[in-house]
Amino acid sequence: MAGLGGYNGWRWIFIIEGLATIVVSVIGFFTIADWPEEARFLSEDEKALIASRIAADNAHGTARMDTLDRPALKRIFSDWKIWCGYVLSL
């Protein structure tokens, strides 16, 4: 594809990979279930089990996934695992 459309071959690799990522993410946005109650592939027993585990996590106050407020940011930036991942990625 070198020279096609005025772009080098290596640019076409990035363009094709980027387009594939966009297509997969749009499909995933509409097909991945957000919560166990919405998952069609789980049985009722599995949905109940997952819901009870989420409720148990929420009882400790650490499993909130729907807000990004000051306390959540404080937990994120004070987590040593995040800092280790950041340092190791440098």
N, C-alpha and C positions, 0 to 999 in steps of 0.2 A: 504494500500500500504506500510505499515511499513515493512522495510526489503527488499523490492523489489529493485533490483539493488544496494543494499548496502546502500540505503538512508533511513533516517527516514521519517515518514509520513509528518511531518511539512515541510521538504525539498521539498517533492513532491508537496505540495500546492504552494510553491513559483515557482517551475519549471513550473507547469501547468499554473499558472497565468501569468508568464513571456512569455510563448509561446503564450498564447491567446492574450496578448498585442501586441506581434510582428505581429501576423497574422492580427489583426484588424488594426494596423498602416500601414501595407503594402497595405491592401485593401483600406484604407482611402486615402493613398497617391495617388492612381490612380483614385479614384472616386470623391473626393472633389474638386469642382471647385475653382480655385484661384481668378478669377475675374468674375463679373456678365456676361460679354460677353460670357464666356465659360459655364455658367450654362444652362443646357438643360431644367430644370424644371421651369424656369422663363419665363413669357410671354415677348413680345417685350416692352410693356408698363412698366413692372416692371424693366426690364433691363435699360430702359431709365431713370426711376426714380432713381435707384441706382447710375447710372453713373453721373447724375446731382448732387446727394448728395456728391459723392466722389469728383467731380470737385469743389463743394462749399467748402468742407473741405480743398482741396489742395490750394484753393485761400488764405486761412489763413496761409498756410505753416506748418500745424501741423499734417497732415495725411499721411506723407510719410511712406511707409511700406517696401520699397525695398532697403534701404541703412542703414548700421550701421557704421556711421562715428563719428568723434569727437563731432559735435553738437548734434547728436542723443544720444550719450552716456551721454553728459552733461544734456540733458533733462531727460533722464531716471534716472540718479543718483540724480537729484535735485527735483524729483517728491516726494512730501510728502506721497502720497498714497502708493508708493512702499516701503518707509521706514516704514510706519505703518504696512503694511503687513508683512514685514520682522521681525519687533520687535514682532508682535503678534504671529508669527509662532515659535518663540523660546521657 
